[in-house]
Amino acid sequence: MENLFGKLTNVISSYSNVILMGHTHPDLDAFGSCLGMSVILNSMKMDNYIFIDRNNPEHDSTIKQSIPLVPNFNYIDETNYKKIIDDNSLLIILDTHLQERLEYPKILDEIKNVIVIDHHIKRPTYIKDTELFYIDSTLSSVVELVVNYAKYLEVDIPPIVSTIMLTGMEIDTNGFNIKITEKAFEAAALLVGYGADSVLKLNLLKETKKDFLRKADFIKSSYIFKKKYAICLLPLSISSQSELAEISDSLLGLEDIEASFTIGQLDSKTVGISARSLGNVDVCEIMQQLGGGGHMTIAACQVENTTMKALEKKLKSYLD
């Protein structure tokens, strides 16, 4: 990995400023990775900006709680980014490698110098013609890579940023239960060493009673298919990708369940599935059949111009 970090440093130093961007409906792995990378870039005296719509009402509760904790970063969005970019700007994409999944996909029409860093299984529609393209699907999260980059450069990450990053790792690994390796625990230990606050982490992960009961109702309405798959079809209202993921995480804890699938309406034209597995079922392969991807134990898909019932039928057909 030191070769990667050396090359990454050399590429970054060739540009005048850096834009950091995660995926749409960001989670704390995407946001935490942007924060950690911003800290690293600050240590290099490199102008950098995090591209995120901080006022988006569709952000999940962890993002809404985290953003006010880190106000001193340079944030931009689609209303003002054009004042920042020029021909010598570099875009670093974190936690996705697909243009359609970007926080602002159109930015690739204006910034041609791109680095991609991700931990999802590579899909055929990946972003091409990059300065550096790195995917490692064995990583627990992109946070794991960023914290090791900070260690390589001997950069200390502030406690509040370390806390957000550690929370991102915990979410992406379902409480350090899935996709965990020795290196992932070492990265988590580094974040604790930087001062990550376990109490604040727990507060970031808390949910309201209303959200808890809403999720409980969804779980109650789920059903078992083929004696080992838990499937939950959410009501006809807009849900977030993180809500789907949380329900699938909970369903995976049910007795005899080897894989779980939660289907919900993400917006007026997009239906999503969040899939989880204990390892005996390759949910990435299943999601790839439906146009998505991910990892063997954590995967998802987003399908436009369909209905939840139609996608549920395709899923069950493939499971058959």
N, C-alpha and C positions, 0 to 999 in steps of 0.2 A: 504493500500500500504506500510505502514511502516514495516509490517511483511515481505513483499517481499524484501524490501531494507535491512533489517537486515540479512535475509538469503543470499542475494546476496553478501553482505559484507563478511559474514563468509565463503562462498564458495571461493570467490576470494582470501582471505587471506591464503588459504590452498596451493596455488601454487607459483612457483618461478617467472613466467612471464606470460604475457597475450598477445594473438594475437587478434586483433579486426578486424572483417570482415563484410562487408555489402553484397549486392547482385550485380550480374553482371549488367553492364550498370548503375552504381550507380547514385542516385539522391542526392539532398542535405539533405534529411531526413536520408538516409543511411550514407553519408559522415559526415554530421553534428553530428549525433549520435556517430559515431566513435571518432570524435574530442572531443565532450563533455565527453565521457567515458574516453578518454585518460587523460583529465584534472583531472578527478576524481581519476584515478589510480595513476597519478603523486602525488596527495595529499596523497595517501596511501604509497608512496615510493615504488610502484610496477613497475618493468620494464614492459613496454608495447610497442606494435608495431601495426601500422595500415597497414593492407594488402590491397594494391591498386596499380595497374599499373598506375603510374602518367603520363606516356607518351603515353597512349592509344589514338590514334587519333579518336576513336569512342566515347569518352566522349562528353557529351553535353556541351554547352557553359558555363552553370553555374558551372560545375565541373572544366572546363579548367580555368575559371577565379578565382575560389576559391582556388585551390591547391597552386598557388604561394603566396597567402596571408598568408598561414600558413606553412612556410618552416621548422619550428623548431620542428616538430614532428618526431617520429621515423617511417619511412615508409619502408615497405618491399614488395617484390613481389615474383613471382615464381622463379626468378633467384637467390635469396639469403635467402629465408625463412628457409631453412634447417640448416643454421648456427645458427639459433635462437632457434628452438624448441628442446625439450627433453621430457622425460617421465613425467616431472613435469610442462609442459606448459598447459595453459588453453586457449581454443578458445571461444571467446564471439562473437556470431553471432547476428547481428542487422538488423532489417527491412526485414527479410525473415525467414522462417522456413523449407525451402526446399533445399535439397542438390544440385539439378540441377540448382537452381537459385543463388548459391553462386558465389562470385567473382572468387574463385578457388575451385571447388568442390572436387578435389582430396585430399585436405588437411585433409578431414575427415578420410582418410585412414591412416594418420600419427599422428593425435592428437585425442585421445579418450576422453579427458576431455573437455566437451562442455557445454556452456550455450547458450540458445536461447531466444532472446527477440524480440517480433514482435507485430504488430497491425493488421495483416491481418487475415481473417477468416481461421481457421485451416483446412488444407486439409489432406486426408488420408495418403499421402506420406511424412508426416512430419518427421523431423530428430528425431530419437529415441535414447534411452540409454544416456540421458543427465544428467549432474549434476543438472541443473535447466532449466526448460522449462516454459516460461511465454508468453502467448498471451492474449492481451486485445483488442478486435476488436472495443471497444468504444473509444479508443484513437484516437486522430486526427493524430498522428504520433508517431514514436519512440522517436523523440526529446522531446515530451511532458513528457515521462517517464524519460528520462535522466536528464532533467532540474530539475525535482522533486527529483530525486536521489541526485543531487548536493545540492539542498536545504536541504534535510534530513541530509546530511553529513556536511552542512555549508561550502561548497566549492564555492568560487567565480569563475565564468567562464569568461575568458578574453573577452573584447568587440568584437574582431574580430571573435572569435569562436561563441559568442552569436549571432552575425550578420548572420553568415552562418547557424546556427541552426534555427534562426527565419525565414530566407528565405526558409529553408526546410519545416517549418511548413506552410508557405504561399503557397508554391507550392502544398503540399499534400492536402491542404484544398481548392484549387482553389480560392485563395485570401480571405481566412477565410469566405467562403460561404457554404462549404460542410463539414460534419462531425465535426461541431463546437459545443462545450459544454462550460459551465462556466469554467470547469477545463482547457480546452484548452486555453481560454483567460487568465486565471491566469498564465499558463505556459509562454505564450507570454509576459505577463507583467513582469514576472521574468527576461526574457531575455532582455527586455528593461531596467529593473533595473540594470542588469549587464553591460549595456552600448552598447547594440546593436544599430548600426548606420543605421537609416532609409534611408539615402541618399545612402550609400554603398549598402544596400539591393536593392534599386531600380536599381542601376547600375548592380548588379548581374543578375537582372531579365530582363535587356534590351536585345534586339535582333538586329541583323544587318538588314538593309533595304532589303538585298537579302533574308534573312530568313523570314522576314515579308511578302514579296511579294510571296515567295514560299508557305508559309502557306495560304495566301489569295487565291492563285490559287487552292490549294487543297480544300479549303472550297467552292469555286465557283463550283467545280466539284462534290460536294456531292449531295445527293438526299434524298427526304423524302419518307419513307416507312410506310404504314398504318397510315398516317396523323400525327404520333407522334414520329417516330423514324428517326433520321438523320444518314445516313450511308455515309462514305467516304472511297473510295478505292484508295489508293495511287498508283502512277505510278510504273512500274517495276524497281525500283532502291532501294538500301538499305536505310532503315530508322531506326531511333533510337526509342526505346520505349518512350522516353520523347517527341519526335516529335509527335508520335501518341497521347499521352496524351494531349498535348497542343491543337491539332486540335479538339479532342473530347470535351475539356473544352470550346473551342470557339463555337462549334456547339450547345452545350447545352444552349447557350444564345440566340438561334434563337426562334422566336415566335412560340408557340404551341408545341415545342419540349419537350418531357418528358425524352427521353434517346438518347444518341448519341454513335456511334460506328465507330472507325477508324481502317481500316485494312491495314497493310503494311508488306513488306518483311524485316525481321530483319537481316537475313544473308542468305547465299546460300541455306540453308535447313529449315529455320524457318520462319513461318508467325505469326504475332501477331495481336491481337485486343486490343485496349484500349476502355473501356466502361465507360460512365458517366451517372448519373441519378439525377433527382431532388428529388427522394424519392418515387414516385408513382410506379416506375418500379424497381424491384430488379435485378440489373445488375450482382450481384454476382451469383445468381442462374443461370442466362443465361450463364455466363462465365464458371461456373462449368460444364454445359452440354457440353461445348467444351473443357474441360480439364484444365480450369483455375480456378480462384477464386478471392478473394478480399473482398470488402465490399458491402453493399446494394447499395451505391451511387457511388462507385469507384471500378472498377474491371478490370481484363485483362486476356488474355490467350496467350500462345505461343504454337504453334503446328508445329511439324516437319513433313517433307516428305508430304507436301500438297502444294496447290497453293492458292493464294489470292482469285481467283474465286470460288474454291471449298469451302473455309472457309466462304466466303460471302454467298454461297448457303445454307450451314448448319445453319448459323446465321439466315437468313431469314426464313428458314424452322421452326426453333424453335420459332421465333417471330410470325409466323403464328399460 
